[in-house]
Each structure stands twice: as C-alpha cells, then as structure tokens.
Amino acid sequence: MQAHYLRAFLYLLAIAGMAIPWYFNLVYFQAGGSVAPDVYWRDAGANALTTGITVDVYLAAVAFSAWLASDRRLGVWRWAYVAACFGIGLA
C-alpha cells in the first residue's frame, strides 16, 4: 500500500474512532447518563460484556500512554497526546 493511501486510511480511522464513540456517548448522556464516577462505573460495568470491553480499552489506553510518556522525541507534546487519549478516545 502506498504511503499516501495508508495515511488517508489512518486519518479515516481516526475520524471514525472519534465520531462513532462520541455518538454513543451523546446518546448515553441524553438518556440521563453521567460522568460522575459512581454512575459511570456502574453503567460501564452493567454486565460482563461491557465490563470486559471497558477494562480492555482502559488497559490499552494505559499501555499506549506509557509508551507515549516514554518517547522523548515527542517533547512536551507527549502529555497532550496522553490527555487526548483519555479525553477524546484511544481510537
């Protein structure tokens, strides 16, 4: 695959990775959901499937953030990427 096709594909995945989860986040908030820790974790652990997905994504985000934090080539921007990983989403 040529580099420009790969880059376009990765940008498309990044946009989808932000738009699709945030659609469901907005649906959750419109239905009365909350980011208050007791409500959020109760809902994220509503059943075995959602618990597994939630734990998987958070472990992946922590691993990715640890890798970013250790990459000195990124300079101070690495902390912005770590914040974006948890604030916007891993995808």
Biopython code that builds the backbone (N, CA, C, O; Angstrom):
import numpy as np
from Bio.PDB.StructureBuilder import StructureBuilder

atoms = [
    (1, "MET", "N", (0.855, -1.175, 0.000)),
    (1, "MET", "CA", (0.000, 0.000, 0.000)),
    (1, "MET", "C", (0.900, 1.237, 0.000)),
    (1, "MET", "O", (1.856, 1.320, 0.772)),
    (2, "GLN", "N", (0.591, 2.172, -0.854)),
    (2, "GLN", "CA", (1.405, 3.381, -0.934)),
    (2, "GLN", "C", (1.173, 4.245, 0.301)),
    (2, "GLN", "O", (0.117, 4.206, 0.932)),
    (3, "ALA", "N", (2.196, 5.020, 0.617)),
    (3, "ALA", "CA", (2.175, 5.803, 1.857)),
    (3, "ALA", "C", (0.993, 6.760, 1.931)),
    (3, "ALA", "O", (0.396, 6.913, 2.997)),
    (4, "HIS", "N", (0.642, 7.406, 0.826)),
    (4, "HIS", "CA", (-0.459, 8.376, 0.900)),
    (4, "HIS", "C", (-1.809, 7.682, 1.081)),
    (4, "HIS", "O", (-2.706, 8.252, 1.702)),
    (5, "TYR", "N", (-1.973, 6.474, 0.558)),
    (5, "TYR", "CA", (-3.202, 5.722, 0.802)),
    (5, "TYR", "C", (-3.278, 5.278, 2.263)),
    (5, "TYR", "O", (-4.341, 5.323, 2.883)),
    (6, "LEU", "N", (-2.146, 4.854, 2.796)),
    (6, "LEU", "CA", (-2.106, 4.454, 4.196)),
    (6, "LEU", "C", (-2.426, 5.639, 5.100)),
    (6, "LEU", "O", (-3.181, 5.509, 6.064)),
    (7, "ARG", "N", (-1.855, 6.780, 4.787)),
    (7, "ARG", "CA", (-2.118, 7.988, 5.584)),
    (7, "ARG", "C", (-3.592, 8.361, 5.529)),
    (7, "ARG", "O", (-4.185, 8.679, 6.560)),
    (8, "ALA", "N", (-4.192, 8.328, 4.348)),
    (8, "ALA", "CA", (-5.617, 8.647, 4.215)),
    (8, "ALA", "C", (-6.471, 7.644, 4.981)),
    (8, "ALA", "O", (-7.450, 8.020, 5.626)),
    (9, "PHE", "N", (-6.100, 6.370, 4.909)),
    (9, "PHE", "CA", (-6.828, 5.331, 5.633)),
    (9, "PHE", "C", (-6.742, 5.554, 7.135)),
    (9, "PHE", "O", (-7.741, 5.410, 7.840)),
    (10, "LEU", "N", (-5.555, 5.906, 7.633)),
    (10, "LEU", "CA", (-5.379, 6.145, 9.065)),
    (10, "LEU", "C", (-6.147, 7.380, 9.522)),
    (10, "LEU", "O", (-6.705, 7.386, 10.619)),
    (11, "TYR", "N", (-6.184, 8.429, 8.695)),
    (11, "TYR", "CA", (-6.993, 9.600, 9.030)),
    (11, "TYR", "C", (-8.474, 9.240, 9.082)),
    (11, "TYR", "O", (-9.196, 9.699, 9.968)),
    (12, "LEU", "N", (-8.923, 8.430, 8.147)),
    (12, "LEU", "CA", (-10.311, 7.993, 8.134)),
    (12, "LEU", "C", (-10.636, 7.197, 9.394)),
    (12, "LEU", "O", (-11.687, 7.397, 10.002)),
    (13, "LEU", "N", (-9.748, 6.306, 9.782)),
    (13, "LEU", "CA", (-9.951, 5.550, 11.017)),
    (13, "LEU", "C", (-9.961, 6.460, 12.243)),
    (13, "LEU", "O", (-10.747, 6.249, 13.166)),
    (14, "ALA", "N", (-9.094, 7.467, 12.256)),
    (14, "ALA", "CA", (-9.055, 8.398, 13.388)),
    (14, "ALA", "C", (-10.355, 9.177, 13.499)),
    (14, "ALA", "O", (-10.874, 9.370, 14.599)),
    (15, "ILE", "N", (-10.880, 9.621, 12.377)),
    (15, "ILE", "CA", (-12.151, 10.356, 12.388)),
    (15, "ILE", "C", (-13.280, 9.448, 12.848)),
    (15, "ILE", "O", (-14.104, 9.842, 13.673)),
    (16, "ALA", "N", (-13.320, 8.232, 12.314)),
    (16, "ALA", "CA", (-14.352, 7.276, 12.735)),
    (16, "ALA", "C", (-14.186, 6.919, 14.205)),
    (16, "ALA", "O", (-15.175, 6.750, 14.918)),
    (17, "GLY", "N", (-12.944, 6.803, 14.662)),
    (17, "GLY", "CA", (-12.670, 6.458, 16.047)),
    (17, "GLY", "C", (-13.076, 7.536, 17.017)),
    (17, "GLY", "O", (-13.283, 7.262, 18.199)),
    (18, "MET", "N", (-13.194, 8.757, 16.542)),
    (18, "MET", "CA", (-13.682, 9.825, 17.393)),
    (18, "MET", "C", (-15.200, 9.976, 17.248)),
    (18, "MET", "O", (-15.907, 10.106, 18.248)),
    (19, "ALA", "N", (-15.699, 9.961, 16.021)),
    (19, "ALA", "CA", (-17.110, 10.245, 15.770)),
    (19, "ALA", "C", (-18.044, 9.147, 16.290)),
    (19, "ALA", "O", (-19.055, 9.451, 16.924)),
    (20, "ILE", "N", (-17.724, 7.896, 16.034)),
    (20, "ILE", "CA", (-18.644, 6.815, 16.402)),
    (20, "ILE", "C", (-18.779, 6.672, 17.918)),
    (20, "ILE", "O", (-19.901, 6.630, 18.422)),
    (21, "PRO", "N", (-17.667, 6.596, 18.662)),
    (21, "PRO", "CA", (-17.844, 6.512, 20.120)),
    (21, "PRO", "C", (-18.551, 7.737, 20.705)),
    (21, "PRO", "O", (-19.358, 7.606, 21.625)),
    (22, "TRP", "N", (-18.249, 8.928, 20.176)),
    (22, "TRP", "CA", (-18.899, 10.107, 20.731)),
    (22, "TRP", "C", (-20.382, 10.156, 20.407)),
    (22, "TRP", "O", (-21.156, 10.740, 21.165)),
    (23, "TYR", "N", (-20.792, 9.560, 19.306)),
    (23, "TYR", "CA", (-22.226, 9.440, 19.033)),
    (23, "TYR", "C", (-22.890, 8.663, 20.172)),
    (23, "TYR", "O", (-23.907, 9.091, 20.718)),
    (24, "PHE", "N", (-22.303, 7.524, 20.519)),
    (24, "PHE", "CA", (-22.871, 6.711, 21.595)),
    (24, "PHE", "C", (-22.750, 7.399, 22.951)),
    (24, "PHE", "O", (-23.622, 7.236, 23.803)),
    (25, "ASN", "N", (-21.681, 8.166, 23.162)),
    (25, "ASN", "CA", (-21.565, 8.938, 24.405)),
    (25, "ASN", "C", (-22.709, 9.940, 24.520)),
    (25, "ASN", "O", (-23.320, 10.080, 25.580)),
    (26, "LEU", "N", (-22.991, 10.634, 23.422)),
    (26, "LEU", "CA", (-24.077, 11.616, 23.447)),
    (26, "LEU", "C", (-25.433, 10.948, 23.675)),
    (26, "LEU", "O", (-26.271, 11.482, 24.401)),
    (27, "VAL", "N", (-25.652, 9.786, 23.062)),
    (27, "VAL", "CA", (-26.885, 9.040, 23.315)),
    (27, "VAL", "C", (-26.980, 8.682, 24.798)),
    (27, "VAL", "O", (-28.045, 8.802, 25.404)),
    (28, "TYR", "N", (-25.868, 8.245, 25.375)),
    (28, "TYR", "CA", (-25.817, 7.895, 26.793)),
    (28, "TYR", "C", (-26.167, 9.103, 27.663)),
    (28, "TYR", "O", (-26.964, 8.986, 28.594)),
    (29, "PHE", "N", (-25.574, 10.263, 27.363)),
    (29, "PHE", "CA", (-25.838, 11.465, 28.163)),
    (29, "PHE", "C", (-27.287, 11.932, 27.993)),
    (29, "PHE", "O", (-27.911, 12.369, 28.960)),
    (30, "GLN", "N", (-27.824, 11.843, 26.781)),
    (30, "GLN", "CA", (-29.215, 12.250, 26.556)),
    (30, "GLN", "C", (-30.196, 11.349, 27.304)),
    (30, "GLN", "O", (-31.301, 11.775, 27.639)),
    (31, "ALA", "N", (-29.797, 10.117, 27.562)),
    (31, "ALA", "CA", (-30.648, 9.180, 28.293)),
    (31, "ALA", "C", (-30.478, 9.316, 29.805)),
    (31, "ALA", "O", (-31.035, 8.525, 30.567)),
    (32, "GLY", "N", (-29.712, 10.316, 30.239)),
    (32, "GLY", "CA", (-29.538, 10.549, 31.666)),
    (32, "GLY", "C", (-28.226, 10.042, 32.225)),
    (32, "GLY", "O", (-28.033, 10.048, 33.441)),
    (33, "GLY", "N", (-27.314, 9.600, 31.364)),
    (33, "GLY", "CA", (-26.008, 9.133, 31.815)),
    (33, "GLY", "C", (-25.177, 10.261, 32.397)),
    (33, "GLY", "O", (-25.495, 11.437, 32.220)),
    (34, "SER", "N", (-24.129, 9.901, 33.081)),
    (34, "SER", "CA", (-23.308, 10.887, 33.767)),
    (34, "SER", "C", (-21.852, 10.440, 33.788)),
    (34, "SER", "O", (-21.555, 9.252, 33.661)),
    (35, "VAL", "N", (-20.951, 11.399, 33.950)),
    (35, "VAL", "CA", (-19.541, 11.072, 34.141)),
    (35, "VAL", "C", (-19.174, 11.052, 35.618)),
    (35, "VAL", "O", (-18.006, 10.884, 35.969)),
    (36, "ALA", "N", (-20.162, 11.222, 36.478)),
    (36, "ALA", "CA", (-19.909, 11.068, 37.914)),
    (36, "ALA", "C", (-19.408, 9.641, 38.129)),
    (36, "ALA", "O", (-20.017, 8.693, 37.634)),
    (37, "PRO", "N", (-18.314, 9.479, 38.856)),
    (37, "PRO", "CA", (-17.693, 8.157, 38.958)),
    (37, "PRO", "C", (-18.629, 7.028, 39.367)),
    (37, "PRO", "O", (-18.558, 5.934, 38.807)),
    (38, "ASP", "N", (-19.501, 7.276, 40.330)),
    (38, "ASP", "CA", (-20.379, 6.179, 40.764)),
    (38, "ASP", "C", (-21.355, 5.760, 39.665)),
    (38, "ASP", "O", (-21.618, 4.569, 39.492)),
    (39, "VAL", "N", (-21.890, 6.723, 38.928)),
    (39, "VAL", "CA", (-22.825, 6.413, 37.840)),
    (39, "VAL", "C", (-22.083, 5.826, 36.645)),
    (39, "VAL", "O", (-22.516, 4.827, 36.070)),
    (40, "TYR", "N", (-20.970, 6.444, 36.275)),
    (40, "TYR", "CA", (-20.219, 5.995, 35.101)),
    (40, "TYR", "C", (-19.747, 4.554, 35.265)),
    (40, "TYR", "O", (-19.968, 3.732, 34.376)),
    (41, "TRP", "N", (-19.104, 4.235, 36.381)),
    (41, "TRP", "CA", (-18.574, 2.888, 36.575)),
    (41, "TRP", "C", (-19.680, 1.870, 36.767)),
    (41, "TRP", "O", (-19.527, 0.710, 36.382)),
    (42, "ARG", "N", (-20.800, 2.288, 37.360)),
    (42, "ARG", "CA", (-21.951, 1.379, 37.461)),
    (42, "ARG", "C", (-22.447, 1.007, 36.064)),
    (42, "ARG", "O", (-22.708, -0.160, 35.776)),
    (43, "ASP", "N", (-22.571, 2.018, 35.203)),
    (43, "ASP", "CA", (-23.059, 1.765, 33.853)),
    (43, "ASP", "C", (-22.030, 1.038, 32.987)),
    (43, "ASP", "O", (-22.392, 0.184, 32.178)),
    (44, "ALA", "N", (-20.751, 1.373, 33.154)),
    (44, "ALA", "CA", (-19.697, 0.704, 32.374)),
    (44, "ALA", "C", (-19.578, -0.761, 32.751)),
    (44, "ALA", "O", (-19.138, -1.578, 31.943)),
    (45, "GLY", "N", (-19.964, -1.098, 33.965)),
    (45, "GLY", "CA", (-19.913, -2.477, 34.424)),
    (45, "GLY", "C", (-21.288, -3.111, 34.516)),
    (45, "GLY", "O", (-21.521, -3.980, 35.356)),
    (46, "ALA", "N", (-22.202, -2.679, 33.653)),
    (46, "ALA", "CA", (-23.588, -3.151, 33.715)),
    (46, "ALA", "C", (-23.712, -4.652, 33.508)),
    (46, "ALA", "O", (-24.610, -5.281, 34.068)),
    (47, "ASN", "N", (-22.837, -5.226, 32.723)),
    (47, "ASN", "CA", (-22.854, -6.679, 32.519)),
    (47, "ASN", "C", (-21.432, -7.117, 32.155)),
    (47, "ASN", "O", (-20.531, -6.289, 32.018)),
    (48, "ALA", "N", (-21.249, -8.407, 32.004)),
    (48, "ALA", "CA", (-19.902, -8.935, 31.744)),
    (48, "ALA", "C", (-19.322, -8.411, 30.431)),
    (48, "ALA", "O", (-18.118, -8.171, 30.338)),
    (49, "LEU", "N", (-20.162, -8.234, 29.426)),
    (49, "LEU", "CA", (-19.671, -7.753, 28.135)),
    (49, "LEU", "C", (-19.152, -6.320, 28.232)),
    (49, "LEU", "O", (-18.041, -6.034, 27.788)),
    (50, "THR", "N", (-19.946, -5.420, 28.808)),
    (50, "THR", "CA", (-19.498, -4.033, 28.914)),
    (50, "THR", "C", (-18.305, -3.898, 29.852)),
    (50, "THR", "O", (-17.431, -3.060, 29.629)),
    (51, "THR", "N", (-18.263, -4.709, 30.887)),
    (51, "THR", "CA", (-17.110, -4.682, 31.789)),
    (51, "THR", "C", (-15.850, -5.115, 31.054)),
    (51, "THR", "O", (-14.807, -4.474, 31.188)),
    (52, "GLY", "N", (-15.932, -6.184, 30.286)),
    (52, "GLY", "CA", (-14.775, -6.661, 29.524)),
    (52, "GLY", "C", (-14.288, -5.642, 28.518)),
    (52, "GLY", "O", (-13.084, -5.415, 28.395)),
    (53, "ILE", "N", (-15.211, -5.024, 27.795)),
    (53, "ILE", "CA", (-14.837, -4.010, 26.807)),
    (53, "ILE", "C", (-14.214, -2.804, 27.492)),
    (53, "ILE", "O", (-13.194, -2.287, 27.036)),
    (54, "THR", "N", (-14.823, -2.354, 28.586)),
    (54, "THR", "CA", (-14.300, -1.195, 29.310)),
    (54, "THR", "C", (-12.891, -1.449, 29.832)),
    (54, "THR", "O", (-12.005, -0.613, 29.657)),
    (55, "VAL", "N", (-12.682, -2.585, 30.466)),
    (55, "VAL", "CA", (-11.358, -2.911, 31.004)),
    (55, "VAL", "C", (-10.340, -3.038, 29.866)),
    (55, "VAL", "O", (-9.210, -2.567, 29.994)),
    (56, "ASP", "N", (-10.726, -3.661, 28.769)),
    (56, "ASP", "CA", (-9.828, -3.819, 27.626)),
    (56, "ASP", "C", (-9.379, -2.466, 27.079)),
    (56, "ASP", "O", (-8.192, -2.249, 26.840)),
    (57, "VAL", "N", (-10.321, -1.576, 26.888)),
    (57, "VAL", "CA", (-9.995, -0.260, 26.317)),
    (57, "VAL", "C", (-9.130, 0.551, 27.282)),
    (57, "VAL", "O", (-8.175, 1.202, 26.858)),
    (58, "TYR", "N", (-9.454, 0.517, 28.566)),
    (58, "TYR", "CA", (-8.649, 1.280, 29.521)),
    (58, "TYR", "C", (-7.238, 0.714, 29.659)),
    (58, "TYR", "O", (-6.283, 1.480, 29.788)),
    (59, "LEU", "N", (-7.087, -0.596, 29.635)),
    (59, "LEU", "CA", (-5.746, -1.179, 29.677)),
    (59, "LEU", "C", (-4.949, -0.810, 28.433)),
    (59, "LEU", "O", (-3.759, -0.510, 28.526)),
    (60, "ALA", "N", (-5.590, -0.830, 27.281)),
    (60, "ALA", "CA", (-4.916, -0.421, 26.048)),
    (60, "ALA", "C", (-4.517, 1.055, 26.114)),
    (60, "ALA", "O", (-3.426, 1.421, 25.676)),
    (61, "ALA", "N", (-5.391, 1.900, 26.658)),
    (61, "ALA", "CA", (-5.092, 3.328, 26.775)),
    (61, "ALA", "C", (-3.929, 3.573, 27.734)),
    (61, "ALA", "O", (-3.084, 4.432, 27.479)),
    (62, "VAL", "N", (-3.883, 2.826, 28.830)),
    (62, "VAL", "CA", (-2.772, 2.973, 29.779)),
    (62, "VAL", "C", (-1.465, 2.516, 29.136)),
    (62, "VAL", "O", (-0.439, 3.177, 29.291)),
    (63, "ALA", "N", (-1.490, 1.399, 28.419)),
    (63, "ALA", "CA", (-0.282, 0.913, 27.752)),
    (63, "ALA", "C", (0.189, 1.908, 26.694)),
    (63, "ALA", "O", (1.383, 2.192, 26.598)),
    (64, "PHE", "N", (-0.735, 2.436, 25.904)),
    (64, "PHE", "CA", (-0.392, 3.418, 24.880)),
    (64, "PHE", "C", (0.166, 4.689, 25.519)),
    (64, "PHE", "O", (1.137, 5.263, 25.027)),
    (65, "SER", "N", (-0.449, 5.123, 26.611)),
    (65, "SER", "CA", (0.012, 6.335, 27.300)),
    (65, "SER", "C", (1.398, 6.142, 27.898)),
    (65, "SER", "O", (2.215, 7.063, 27.873)),
    (66, "ALA", "N", (1.673, 4.962, 28.432)),
    (66, "ALA", "CA", (3.010, 4.689, 28.974)),
    (66, "ALA", "C", (4.052, 4.748, 27.862)),
    (66, "ALA", "O", (5.147, 5.277, 28.053)),
    (67, "TRP", "N", (3.704, 4.207, 26.709)),
    (67, "TRP", "CA", (4.618, 4.272, 25.562)),
    (67, "TRP", "C", (4.839, 5.724, 25.134)),
    (67, "TRP", "O", (5.972, 6.133, 24.879)),
    (68, "LEU", "N", (3.756, 6.502, 25.055)),
    (68, "LEU", "CA", (3.883, 7.916, 24.688)),
    (68, "LEU", "C", (4.735, 8.678, 25.700)),
    (68, "LEU", "O", (5.605, 9.462, 25.320)),
    (69, "ALA", "N", (4.487, 8.448, 26.969)),
    (69, "ALA", "CA", (5.206, 9.170, 28.024)),
    (69, "ALA", "C", (6.697, 8.870, 27.984)),
    (69, "ALA", "O", (7.511, 9.708, 28.370)),
    (70, "SER", "N", (7.056, 7.688, 27.523)),
    (70, "SER", "CA", (8.472, 7.329, 27.485)),
    (70, "SER", "C", (9.174, 7.790, 26.215)),
    (70, "SER", "O", (10.401, 7.722, 26.133)),
    (71, "ASP", "N", (8.425, 8.254, 25.230)),
    (71, "ASP", "CA", (9.015, 8.664, 23.951)),
    (71, "ASP", "C", (9.441, 10.127, 24.032)),
    (71, "ASP", "O", (8.626, 11.031, 23.846)),
    (72, "ARG", "N", (10.694, 10.345, 24.306)),
    (72, "ARG", "CA", (11.222, 11.708, 24.482)),
    (72, "ARG", "C", (11.229, 12.512, 23.185)),
    (72, "ARG", "O", (11.310, 13.740, 23.228)),
    (73, "ARG", "N", (11.145, 11.847, 22.038)),
    (73, "ARG", "CA", (11.148, 12.574, 20.760)),
    (73, "ARG", "C", (9.919, 13.461, 20.612)),
    (73, "ARG", "O", (9.936, 14.414, 19.832)),
    (74, "LEU", "N", (8.862, 13.164, 21.342)),
    (74, "LEU", "CA", (7.632, 13.934, 21.244)),
    (74, "LEU", "C", (7.691, 15.226, 22.051)),
    (74, "LEU", "O", (6.818, 16.083, 21.910)),
    (75, "GLY", "N", (8.697, 15.373, 22.885)),
    (75, "GLY", "CA", (8.834, 16.578, 23.706)),
    (75, "GLY", "C", (7.670, 16.713, 24.671)),
    (75, "GLY", "O", (7.111, 15.721, 25.138)),
    (76, "VAL", "N", (7.315, 17.954, 24.961)),
    (76, "VAL", "CA", (6.227, 18.190, 25.913)),
    (76, "VAL", "C", (4.867, 17.811, 25.324)),
    (76, "VAL", "O", (3.893, 17.655, 26.061)),
    (77, "TRP", "N", (4.796, 17.663, 24.008)),
    (77, "TRP", "CA", (3.538, 17.287, 23.364)),
    (77, "TRP", "C", (3.055, 15.905, 23.789)),
    (77, "TRP", "O", (1.867, 15.602, 23.680)),
    (78, "ARG", "N", (3.964, 15.068, 24.272)),
    (78, "ARG", "CA", (3.548, 13.715, 24.639)),
    (78, "ARG", "C", (2.459, 13.746, 25.697)),
    (78, "ARG", "O", (1.599, 12.866, 25.717)),
    (79, "TRP", "N", (2.477, 14.732, 26.570)),
    (79, "TRP", "CA", (1.448, 14.824, 27.612)),
    (79, "TRP", "C", (0.109, 15.252, 27.018)),
    (79, "TRP", "O", (-0.944, 14.855, 27.517)),
    (80, "ALA", "N", (0.138, 16.049, 25.971)),
    (80, "ALA", "CA", (-1.106, 16.405, 25.279)),
    (80, "ALA", "C", (-1.711, 15.172, 24.617)),
    (80, "ALA", "O", (-2.930, 15.006, 24.604)),
    (81, "TYR", "N", (-0.862, 14.312, 24.069)),
    (81, "TYR", "CA", (-1.341, 13.081, 23.446)),
    (81, "TYR", "C", (-1.924, 12.136, 24.493)),
    (81, "TYR", "O", (-2.935, 11.478, 24.246)),
    (82, "VAL", "N", (-1.296, 12.071, 25.648)),
    (82, "VAL", "CA", (-1.824, 11.238, 26.731)),
    (82, "VAL", "C", (-3.199, 11.771, 27.151)),
    (82, "VAL", "O", (-4.137, 10.992, 27.319)),
    (83, "ALA", "N", (-3.323, 13.080, 27.319)),
    (83, "ALA", "CA", (-4.602, 13.678, 27.692)),
    (83, "ALA", "C", (-5.661, 13.422, 26.620)),
    (83, "ALA", "O", (-6.811, 13.122, 26.942)),
    (84, "ALA", "N", (-5.279, 13.539, 25.355)),
    (84, "ALA", "CA", (-6.216, 13.284, 24.261)),
    (84, "ALA", "C", (-6.662, 11.826, 24.245)),
    (84, "ALA", "O", (-7.812, 11.523, 23.928)),
    (85, "CYS", "N", (-5.752, 10.938, 24.587)),
    (85, "CYS", "CA", (-6.083, 9.508, 24.611)),
    (85, "CYS", "C", (-7.247, 9.245, 25.573)),
    (85, "CYS", "O", (-8.138, 8.454, 25.265)),
    (86, "PHE", "N", (-7.242, 9.896, 26.717)),
    (86, "PHE", "CA", (-8.299, 9.668, 27.702)),
    (86, "PHE", "C", (-9.472, 10.643, 27.524)),
    (86, "PHE", "O", (-10.602, 10.324, 27.892)),
    (87, "GLY", "N", (-9.207, 11.825, 26.965)),
    (87, "GLY", "CA", (-10.265, 12.810, 26.811)),
    (87, "GLY", "C", (-11.084, 12.652, 25.542)),
    (87, "GLY", "O", (-12.291, 12.898, 25.545)),
    (88, "ILE", "N", (-10.445, 12.249, 24.472)),
    (88, "ILE", "CA", (-11.128, 12.071, 23.197)),
    (88, "ILE", "C", (-11.397, 10.601, 22.930)),
    (88, "ILE", "O", (-12.505, 10.211, 22.561)),
    (89, "GLY", "N", (-10.369, 9.797, 23.122)),
    (89, "GLY", "CA", (-10.510, 8.365, 22.920)),
    (89, "GLY", "C", (-9.240, 7.767, 22.342)),
    (89, "GLY", "O", (-8.458, 8.445, 21.675)),
    (90, "LEU", "N", (-9.059, 6.526, 22.603)),
    (90, "LEU", "CA", (-7.877, 5.820, 22.137)),
    (90, "LEU", "C", (-7.850, 5.700, 20.623)),
    (90, "LEU", "O", (-6.796, 5.858, 20.006)),
    (91, "ALA", "N", (-8.994, 5.422, 20.023)),
    (91, "ALA", "CA", (-9.032, 5.224, 18.577)),
    (91, "ALA", "C", (-8.707, 6.515, 17.845)),
    (91, "ALA", "O", (-8.691, 6.540, 16.614)),
]
sb = StructureBuilder()
sb.init_structure("model")
sb.init_model(0)
sb.init_chain("A")
sb.init_seg("    ")
for serial, (resi, resn, name, xyz) in enumerate(atoms, 1):
    if name == "N":
        sb.init_residue(resn, " ", resi, " ")
    sb.init_atom(name, np.array(xyz, "f"), 0.0, 1.0, " ", f" {name:<3s}", serial, name[0])
structure = sb.get_structure()
